[in-house]
Amino acid sequence: MAGAIASRMSFSSLKRKQPKTFTVRIVTMDAEMEFNCEVKWKGKDLFDLVCRTLGLRETWFFGLQYTIKDTVAWLKMDKKVLDHDVSKEEPVTFHFLAKFYPENAEEELVQEITQHLFFLQVKKQILEEKIYCPPEASVLLASYAVQAKYGDYDPSVHKRGFLAQEELLPKRVINLYQMTPEMWEERITAWYAEHRGRARDEAEMEYLKIAQDLEMYGVNYFAIRNKKGTELLLGVDALGLHIYDPENRLTPKISFPWNEIRNISYSDKEFTIKPLDKKIDVFKFNSSKLRVNKLILQLCIGNHDLFMRRRKADSLEVQQMKAQAREEKARKQMERQRLAREKQMREEAERTRDELERRLLQMKEEATMANEALMRSEETADLLAEKAQITEEEAKLLAQKAAEAEQEMQRIKATAIRTEEEKRLMEQKVLEAEVLALKMAEESERRAKEADQLKQDLQEAREAERRAKQKLLEIATKPTYPPMNPIPAPLPPDIPSFNLIGDSLSFDFKDTDMKRLSMEIEKEKVEYMEKSKHLQEQLNELKTEIEALKLKERETALDILHNENSDRGGTSSKHNTIKKPQAQGRRPICI
């Protein structure tokens, strides 16, 4: 019984000792984390836990942000977490973000995790157009973002279209030009290829160095009214307070550097800025909400403290961090050099191997070609031998035909000689025939004349016979004389005729052309880009290149203001050269 009572007492005391907790979700730029927090924890306890988890030591730039009725607020370090006006539903969500920005990122951001968180936050603000960025600078920033994500450019890996799913440019820039996604990718890749050799942290730092020169970088804007009721914008950044026209967030109407401000205070909704120079009038303005005034005061105090801290010697903690960062950077540099040497040696070995493989393949190809050439040579030799035999046979046939042709020529010549003699004899015979014909014609004429004469004589004889018959009748007693029959005149012989027939001789000669064969065997065989040029020259080159594709009607008010500032030469960086503002010689404030 006593033991049961003692066990119940120990259990109840243990139950009383267990602290009450609640769940908190922390959202960073690239991760989400959940923690169990004690109810009594203050903002600093939760903030320190998050920083330890991230390994972050440059804590003064960051804070835990939450939203109250569409108004941004930051977790106070000295106030309990649950005492803030946050949602009571678990998990309670906070965003771990940069609250204050450095004047010079390269000098002030020591840890790599700090640089990475700033890089992600600034990149998101540029893509969401919370920070205005001109088109040519957007392309250059995108190329550094690609280098930070993908490493060195490799054409065999980073082929056309590898950036198709990446969000790299503000939509305003894409809509401003008549350019396809492929054309943007081509220009980003051209600069990306020039960043070879830069590690991720180096590429991210180059991104921040360019981004910190943008007019809206690191500025928190708040809507205010001056004493006259004019709508204005108050900008709070690392250099001071700035008053803007609502339509122009690029160029402030007037600025108050932190070292020229004596006091900042607010009463209810009225905010007062007292310059260090008492001759300058006090500037007063009103904000819409008391909560906004508290936020403005927080940002002013934090930025002013960092402004004064930068102008003093570094604390022991910062010196230690910078020394560790230098050692870490040197170690990483040595490691990168070692890896670069190993990579170079490996690439050389691979190139040597590829060269040997190529030579081996080439030798194999040459051997194959030689074998094929040898086979072709053998085939050609066989073909040549066959053709030589055929040629020899053709030569013999031609010689035989030539001999036959020679014999035929001799025969033709002999025949021609005989023909010539026959022709001569024939001509002689023709001549004799012509003479004979002439003689026969003469004889025929003569005979014709003789026939006529004989006819005449016959007629005369018949007349004489008639007269004789008549006379016989008269003289019956006289003896009768037989009549004389005329001897017919022999007909002249026919004139002989001769037919001359010329024999025609034809000769067929065959010519053969011989072609020589030939064979020819032919043989055939057929690292590093320059570093990038000056940044401004690259930007001007790209701006000139894409200017012809710009759609003027799509230009925003910030685009027009940026172009006017560029034409006036007003684009000099507000962060490139950190000048300590002078309290002397300040112009009077007129709004």
C-alpha positions, 0 to 999 in steps of 0.5 A, a space after each residue: 500500500 505504501 509502495 503504491 502511494 509512493 509510486 503515484 507520488 513520483 509519477 505525479 511529480 514527474 508529470 509536473 516536471 515535464 514542460 508544456 510544448 508546442 510545435 513550430 514550423 520554420 520555413 527557410 528559402 530552401 527547406 522546412 523544419 519543425 521544432 518542439 518549443 517550450 511554452 516559456 521560450 522567448 523569441 531569442 530561444 527559438 531564433 538561436 535554435 534555428 541558427 544552431 540547426 543551420 550552422 549560422 553564426 552571422 545571426 544579426 542579418 536575419 529574423 523570424 517573420 510572420 504575418 498579421 492581417 496582411 502586415 509583415 511582423 518580426 519575432 521580438 527576441 525578448 518576448 515570449 513566442 506565444 505572446 506575439 499575435 500569432 496563430 494558435 493553431 499548431 504548427 505555428 509557422 515562421 519564415 527565417 529571412 534576411 531582415 537587414 542587408 549588407 552594404 557590401 556583400 563580398 566584405 560583410 557576408 563571411 559564411 557560405 550559408 549566409 551567402 547562400 540564404 541571401 542569394 536565394 532570397 534576392 533571387 526570389 525578390 528579383 523574379 517576383 519583381 519586388 526588386 527592379 532589374 533591367 533586362 540585360 542584367 537579368 540575363 547576366 544574373 540568370 547565367 550566374 544562377 545556372 552556374 551555381 546550380 549546374 556547375 561548369 558548362 558541358 555541351 555534351 550534358 547541357 544540351 538545348 532545352 536543359 533550361 526549359 523548366 527553370 524560372 530564371 527571368 522576371 515575367 516582365 522581361 520575357 513579355 517585353 521582347 519578341 523572343 522565344 524561350 529558346 532565344 533567351 536560353 541561347 543568350 543565358 547559355 552564352 554567358 553561362 559558358 564563360 563562368 567556367 571554373 567558378 564554384 557555387 559560392 563564387 557564382 552566388 557571390 557574383 550574383 549578389 555583387 551585381 544585385 546589390 547595385 540595383 536601386 530597389 535592393 535591400 529597401 523596405 517600402 512603406 506608404 506614408 503621408 507628409 504634413 500636407 497629406 501628400 502620398 509618399 513612400 518611405 524607404 528604409 535600407 542599409 544606408 539610411 532613410 529615403 523619401 520616394 514618389 509613389 510612382 517612382 521607387 527607383 530614385 528618391 526625392 530626398 535621403 537621410 543617411 544614418 550618420 546625419 540623423 540625430 533622432 527617430 521617434 513616433 507618437 501614435 501614427 506620427 513619425 518624426 525624423 530629426 536631422 543632425 544639422 539643426 538648421 535643417 527642418 524636422 521631417 514628420 510623416 504619418 503612417 496608416 497603422 501603429 503596427 507599421 510605425 513599430 516595424 519602421 522603428 525596428 528596421 531603423 534601429 537595426 540598420 542604424 546599429 549595423 551602419 555604425 558597426 561597419 564603421 568600427 573595428 570588427 569584433 573578436 567574434 567577427 575577426 575569428 569568423 573571417 579568419 576561419 572563413 579565410 582558412 576554409 576558403 584557402 582549404 577549399 581553394 586547395 581542394 578545388 585546385 587538387 580536384 582540378 589537377 586530378 580532373 585535368 589528369 583524368 581528362 588527359 588520360 581519357 584524351 590519351 585513351 581516346 587517342 589510342 583508341 582512335 589510332 587503334 581504330 584507324 589502324 584497324 580501318 587502315 588494315 581493313 582498307 589495305 586488305 580490301 585494297 589487296 583483294 581489289 589488287 588481286 582481283 584487278 591483277 586477275 582482271 588485267 591478266 584476263 584482259 591481257 589474254 583477251 587483248 593478246 587474242 584480239 591482237 592476234 585476230 587483228 594481225 590475222 585480219 591485217 594479213 587478210 586485209 593486206 592480201 585483200 589489198 593485194 588482190 584489189 590492187 591486182 584486180 584494179 590493174 586487171 580492171 585498168 587493162 580491161 578498161 583500156 581494152 574496152 575503150 579500144 573496143 568502143 573506139 573500134 566499135 564507134 569506127 565500125 559503126 561509123 563505117 557501117 552507117 556510111 555503108 548503110 547510107 551507101 546501101 540505101 542509096 544503092 537500094 534507091 538506085 535498085 528500086 529505080 532500076 527495078 521500076 525502070 525494068 518493070 517499065 521496060 518489061 511492060 513495054 516489052 510485054 506490050 511489044 511481044 503482044 505486038 510481035 507474037 512471032 518474036 522469041 520470048 525472053 525470060 524476065 529478069 528478077 531483080 536480085 534483092 539487095 542484101 540488108 546491111 548487117 546489124 551494128 554490134 552493141 556492147 554492155 560494160 558492167 563495173 563491179 563494185 568492191 566493198 571493204 570492211 575494216 574493224 577498229 578496237 580501242 584499248 583502255 588502261 585500268 588504274 586503282 587509287 587508295 585514299 586516306 583521310 583524317 581530320 579547349 578552353 574558352 576565353 574568360 568573360 569581358 568586362 561586366 558593363 561591356 557585356 551588359 551593353 552588348 546584350 542590351 544593344 542586341 535585344 533592343 530591336 526585339 523590345 515591345 515599347 508598348 509593354 514597358 512598365 513605369 519602372 522600365 521607363 524610369 530606369 531608361 531615363 536614369 541610364 540616359 542621364 548617367 544616373 545608374 551608378 551603383 549606390 553600393 559600389 563605392 561606400 562613401 561616408 556621407 558628409 554632414 556638411 554642405 547638405 542641401 535644404 529639404 524641400 518636399 
